Amino acid sequence: PGFQFHSMELLRRSVWTFRPLASHQCPFVAPRRFSGHSKWSKIKHRKATADLGRSKLIAKLTREIRAAVREGGEDVNRNLPLASVVSRAREMDIPKATVQTAISNAAVSNV
């Protein structure tokens, strides 16, 4: 009654579907959506895999930092194993704040 297409061509090309309903209901329903086929869903899955690998790497380097701090202290200039781990962390683009936090946490738990 209140909803009309301007031409039959628009009606034919539209995504809207017709279904038989009672006389008081609108016969046109919203377009169907296809689930799981968006660009964001692909990015989300790839990002999840990459983030998982990165978090495992950070955890491994953090364990190595703790072990190095236990052995030789928290000073990077005097502790050769710690300097080695820190340089590897910088090569792998681990944030400096993360490395410093791991060193300070290991030093506090070592005391």
C-alpha positions in Angstrom: 0.0 0.0 0.0 2.5 2.7 1.0 5.6 1.1 -0.6 6.1 1.2 -4.4 8.9 0.8 -6.8 9.4 3.4 -9.5 9.7 0.9 -12.3 9.6 -2.9 -12.8 13.3 -2.8 -13.6 14.1 -1.6 -10.1 11.9 -4.3 -8.7 13.7 -7.0 -10.8 17.2 -5.8 -9.9 16.6 -5.3 -6.2 17.8 -7.7 -3.5 14.6 -7.5 -1.6 12.6 -10.7 -1.6 8.8 -11.1 -1.6 7.0 -13.5 0.7 3.3 -14.0 1.1 2.0 -12.6 4.4 -1.3 -11.6 5.9 -2.9 -8.5 4.4 -1.9 -6.2 7.3 1.9 -7.0 7.0 4.4 -5.6 4.6 5.4 -8.2 1.9 9.0 -6.9 1.5 11.7 -8.1 3.8 15.2 -6.7 4.3 18.1 -8.0 2.1 19.8 -11.2 3.2 23.2 -11.0 4.6 25.9 -13.6 4.1 27.7 -14.5 7.2 31.4 -15.0 7.5 32.5 -13.5 4.2 33.6 -10.1 5.2 37.0 -8.6 4.8 37.2 -8.0 8.5 36.7 -11.6 9.4 39.7 -12.6 7.3 41.8 -9.9 8.8 40.6 -10.9 12.3 41.7 -14.5 11.8 45.1 -13.6 10.4 45.7 -11.1 13.2 44.8 -13.6 15.8 47.4 -16.0 14.5 50.0 -13.3 14.3 49.2 -12.0 17.8 49.4 -15.6 19.2 52.9 -16.0 17.7 54.0 -12.6 19.0 52.7 -13.3 22.5 54.6 -16.6 22.6 57.8 -14.8 21.5 57.4 -12.1 24.2 56.7 -14.7 26.8 59.9 -16.7 25.8 62.1 -13.6 25.9 60.6 -12.5 29.2 61.5 -15.9 30.7 65.1 -15.5 29.3 65.3 -12.0 30.8 64.2 -13.3 34.2 66.8 -16.0 34.1 69.6 -13.6 33.1 68.6 -11.1 35.8 68.7 -13.9 38.4 72.2 -14.9 37.3 73.9 -11.6 37.0 71.7 -8.7 38.2 69.6 -6.1 36.4 72.4 -3.9 35.0 72.6 -4.5 31.2 76.2 -3.1 31.0 77.5 -5.7 33.6 75.3 -8.6 32.7 76.4 -10.1 29.3 73.5 -12.7 29.0 71.0 -10.0 29.8 72.5 -7.7 27.2 72.3 -10.5 24.6 68.6 -11.1 25.4 67.8 -7.4 25.3 69.5 -6.9 21.9 67.5 -9.9 20.5 64.3 -8.4 21.9 65.1 -5.1 20.1 65.8 -6.9 16.8 62.4 -8.6 17.1 60.6 -5.2 17.7 59.6 -6.0 21.3 58.6 -2.7 22.9 61.3 -1.2 25.2 58.7 -0.7 28.0 58.0 -4.5 27.9 61.7 -5.3 28.3 62.1 -2.8 31.1 59.1 -4.1 32.9 60.4 -7.7 32.7 63.8 -6.6 34.0 62.3 -4.6 37.0 59.9 -7.5 37.8 62.7 -10.0 37.8 64.9 -7.8 40.0 62.1 -7.3 42.5 61.3 -11.0 42.7 65.0 -11.8 42.9 65.5 -9.8 46.1 
